[in-house]
Amino acid sequence: MRRKTIAAGVSIQQAIALLIQNEAALRAQQIETDKQWKKARAESERRFARIEADLEQIKAILRELPEAIRQKIRFQPAK
């Protein structure tokens, strides 16, 4: 009995084997992409945390700035 073939004389078994190889390669790429994504996300979270901390320090300095200027120029509020 003759085997069934698909395009260009490739047997079904060969096509299935190729499909399995391609699926395995795709999965390996997905795993690597996931690792890179997680690494990039962790780095972004660290950077944002540092930026937020810096922003809080800047806000604290700006809140104190008017009083520091008053003291520097020896401003006396009207009584």
C-alpha positions, 0 to 999 in steps of 0.5 A: 500500500502506498503512503499518502503524501502531501506537497512535494512528496513529503510524507505525513510523518515528515510533516508532523515531525517538522511541525513538532520541531517548529512548535518546540523552537517557537516555545523556546523562543517564547521562554527566552522572550518571557525571561527578557521581558521579566528582566526588563520589567524588573529594571523598569520597576527599580528605575520608577521606584528611584524616580519616585523617591527622588521626586519626593525629595524634590517636593520636600525641598520645594515645600521648604523653599519659601521659608528658606528664602524669607530667612535668607533675605531676612523678610519680616512679615507685617504684624 
